[in-house]
């Protein structure tokens, strides 16, 4: 099995981005998923197939896999936004920011 080096590189870059910002990492993951979907559709339109660990995928199965990946991307983005909101609320309640009545 040969992995596409561009995809492997994109996954590594997305992982590095996620280390610095979960939200930016989630956005990068959407971009990666979209790029893989566009690449895959071009493979299928050229009359070729994509295999996943040696198992040939139909175009429909590939699109379902992309849809599932988008769902995971969305869950990661929502979790990152919620974490950012909690971090923001926690910093707003620090003693320096609390006003006495």
ABEGO torsion letter per residue (X at the ends): XBBBAAAAAAAAAAAAAAAABAAAAAAAAAAAAAAAAAAAAAAAAAGBBBBBGGBBBBAAAAAAAAAAAAAAAAAAAAAAAAAAAAAAAAAAABAAABBBX
